[in-house]
Amino acid sequence: MQKIKKVLVTGASGQLGTTIKSMRHRVEGSLQFEFTDSDDLDITSLESVKEFFGQKGFDYCINCAAYTQVDKAEEDSETALKINEEGVKNLAQVCHQSNTILLHVSTDFVFDGRKNVPYLETDRANPVSVYGHSKFKGEQQIVRNMDRYFIIRTSWLYSAHGHNFFKSMLKYGKERKELSVVFDQVGTPTSAHDLVEVLIMMITNEVDNYGIYHYSNEGVASWYDFASAIFEINDIAVDLKPIRSKDYPLPAERPAYSVMDKHKIKKVLDLTIPHWRKSLVEVSQIFKKESK
Ligand SMILES: NC(=O)c1ccc[n+]([C@@H]2O[C@H](COP(=O)([O-])OP(=O)(O)OC[C@H]3O[C@@H](n4cnc5c(N)ncnc54)[C@H](OP(=O)(O)O)[C@@H]3O)[C@@H](O)[C@H]2O)c1
């Protein structure tokens, strides 16, 4: 019989952490989760991280803790770096000392978006925002401080939980008759529910090809396409207008193209990834069920 694996989840009150919580029953008996939020475990304090790990013997740590406010980061780079670089360094060092495998979630925003074919794990990172820069610094700390890690870069994460574009569109769609969304930024929406399946598979399949992986749903969309599908699937009638990014200026620059190549993760997990539209239908159903 296989030993039950102990899995620590940091930053568990955010979108991804809440999604893991909602799906934990699927792996009862093989994984034992401990969920911590920023009050229980502040990853920016090395002492707290050391003390928390203590002798608990976690087999895995899934790091969902991050500074994710992309625009706010432009004027608060200190906090972004403290959490996304220093906090991640603390986790990497303590995981290494404790023989814990780290599953860390990173972002397509480490790229500059100047390519026009999907980004490979080996492509050069060149972030164009403070947030992207801080996440890349965090990745580098992991690579520098440990051997047994998975850095999983994902994009346009949404779910039935927390704050995300999908939920914002549902809200605006009910409040407004007309909405403008940018059509000149292209990437792939990713269901956090699908990402959690993949994180769980990495653990239960005992994958040991450590390193950097890209994971998103299949397909390509602009934010306009994504919004349009959200309204169509959820029967919301809104006059949706495509606009250029330059007509909707935000403090942080976003990569114009951030589609990721997923061959590596598909091979290692023997995975078939659902198209983003199929997953959007599923997430919409989960959201409806949970909102009742
Ligand atoms: N959302 C996206 O579109 C997207 C896209 C690509 C990649 N990602 C990555 O995916 C991961 C999960 O994102 P998410 O959408 O779940 O983000 P989220 O909803 O913003 O959750 C982040 C969590 O981190 C916690 N946190 C912040 N500082 C902390 C600290 N010092 N110690 C412990 N916890 C701390 C926050 O807690 P408090 O609220 O209490 O501060 C929050 O619960 C992140 O690494 C993000 O960079 C996200």
The ligand as an SDF file (V2000), in Angstrom:
LIG
                    3D

 48 52  0  0  0  0  0  0  0  0999 V2000
   -4.5650   34.9300  -11.4990 N   0  0  0  0  0  0  0  0  0  0  0  0
   -3.9670   34.7890  -12.6810 C   0  0  0  0  0  0  0  0  0  0  0  0
   -4.4880   35.1830  -13.7430 O   0  0  0  0  0  0  0  0  0  0  0  0
   -2.6410   34.0840  -12.7510 C   0  0  0  0  0  0  0  0  0  0  0  0
   -2.0610   33.8660  -14.0110 C   0  0  0  0  0  0  0  0  0  0  0  0
   -0.8310   33.2100  -14.0630 C   0  0  0  0  0  0  0  0  0  0  0  0
   -0.2140   32.8070  -12.9050 C   0  0  0  0  0  0  0  0  0  0  0  0
   -0.7910   33.0610  -11.6970 N   0  0  0  0  0  0  0  0  0  0  0  0
   -0.1070   32.6170  -10.4810 C   0  0  0  0  0  0  0  0  0  0  0  0
   -0.9170   31.6440   -9.8700 O   0  0  0  0  0  0  0  0  0  0  0  0
   -0.7200   31.6660   -8.4550 C   0  0  0  0  0  0  0  0  0  0  0  0
   -2.0520   31.6910   -7.7260 C   0  0  0  0  0  0  0  0  0  0  0  0
   -2.7570   32.8610   -8.1270 O   0  0  0  0  0  0  0  0  0  0  0  0
   -4.1840   33.2240   -7.5360 P   0  0  0  0  0  0  0  0  0  0  0  0
   -5.0080   33.7290   -8.6690 O   0  0  0  0  0  0  0  0  0  0  0  0
   -4.6920   32.1170   -6.6720 O   0  0  0  0  0  0  0  0  0  0  0  0
   -3.7820   34.4810   -6.6220 O   0  0  0  0  0  0  0  0  0  0  0  0
   -4.5810   35.1500   -5.3970 P   0  0  0  0  0  0  0  0  0  0  0  0
   -6.0130   34.8060   -5.5050 O   0  0  0  0  0  0  0  0  0  0  0  0
   -4.1880   36.5660   -5.4000 O   0  0  0  0  0  0  0  0  0  0  0  0
   -4.0020   34.4070   -4.1280 O   0  0  0  0  0  0  0  0  0  0  0  0
   -2.7290   34.6950   -3.6260 C   0  0  0  0  0  0  0  0  0  0  0  0
   -2.7300   34.3460   -2.1570 C   0  0  0  0  0  0  0  0  0  0  0  0
   -1.4150   34.5850   -1.6530 O   0  0  0  0  0  0  0  0  0  0  0  0
   -1.5640   35.0390   -0.3180 C   0  0  0  0  0  0  0  0  0  0  0  0
   -0.3780   35.7550    0.1480 N   0  0  0  0  0  0  0  0  0  0  0  0
    0.0610   36.9970   -0.1970 C   0  0  0  0  0  0  0  0  0  0  0  0
    1.1670   37.3040    0.4910 N   0  0  0  0  0  0  0  0  0  0  0  0
    1.4430   36.2440    1.2860 C   0  0  0  0  0  0  0  0  0  0  0  0
    2.4530   35.9610    2.2310 C   0  0  0  0  0  0  0  0  0  0  0  0
    3.4200   36.8510    2.5040 N   0  0  0  0  0  0  0  0  0  0  0  0
    2.4330   34.7650    2.8790 N   0  0  0  0  0  0  0  0  0  0  0  0
    1.4530   33.8640    2.6260 C   0  0  0  0  0  0  0  0  0  0  0  0
    0.4630   34.0820    1.7480 N   0  0  0  0  0  0  0  0  0  0  0  0
    0.4570   35.2510    1.0780 C   0  0  0  0  0  0  0  0  0  0  0  0
   -2.7810   35.9620   -0.3800 C   0  0  0  0  0  0  0  0  0  0  0  0
   -3.3050   36.0850    0.9270 O   0  0  0  0  0  0  0  0  0  0  0  0
   -3.8500   37.5010    1.4630 P   0  0  0  0  0  0  0  0  0  0  0  0
   -5.0210   37.7990    0.5880 O   0  0  0  0  0  0  0  0  0  0  0  0
   -4.1900   37.2220    2.8780 O   0  0  0  0  0  0  0  0  0  0  0  0
   -2.7280   38.4700    1.2740 O   0  0  0  0  0  0  0  0  0  0  0  0
   -3.7010   35.1910   -1.3160 C   0  0  0  0  0  0  0  0  0  0  0  0
   -4.5490   34.3440   -0.5930 O   0  0  0  0  0  0  0  0  0  0  0  0
    0.1850   32.8660   -8.1760 C   0  0  0  0  0  0  0  0  0  0  0  0
    1.4910   32.4200   -8.0300 O   0  0  0  0  0  0  0  0  0  0  0  0
    0.0750   33.6990   -9.4410 C   0  0  0  0  0  0  0  0  0  0  0  0
    1.2470   34.4440   -9.6700 O   0  0  0  0  0  0  0  0  0  0  0  0
   -1.9950   33.6790  -11.6050 C   0  0  0  0  0  0  0  0  0  0  0  0
  1  2  1  0
  2  3  2  0
  2  4  1  0
  4  5  1  0
  4 48  2  0
  5  6  2  0
  6  7  1  0
  7  8  2  0
  8  9  1  0
  8 48  1  0
  9 10  1  0
  9 46  1  0
 10 11  1  0
 11 12  1  0
 11 44  1  0
 12 13  1  0
 13 14  1  0
 14 15  2  0
 14 16  1  0
 14 17  1  0
 17 18  1  0
 18 19  2  0
 18 20  1  0
 18 21  1  0
 21 22  1  0
 22 23  1  0
 23 24  1  0
 23 42  1  0
 24 25  1  0
 25 26  1  0
 25 36  1  0
 26 27  1  0
 26 35  1  0
 27 28  2  0
 28 29  1  0
 29 30  1  0
 29 35  2  0
 30 31  1  0
 30 32  2  0
 32 33  1  0
 33 34  2  0
 34 35  1  0
 36 37  1  0
 36 42  1  0
 37 38  1  0
 38 39  2  0
 38 40  1  0
 38 41  1  0
 42 43  1  0
 44 45  1  0
 44 46  1  0
 46 47  1  0
M  CHG  2   8   1  16  -1
M  END
$$$$
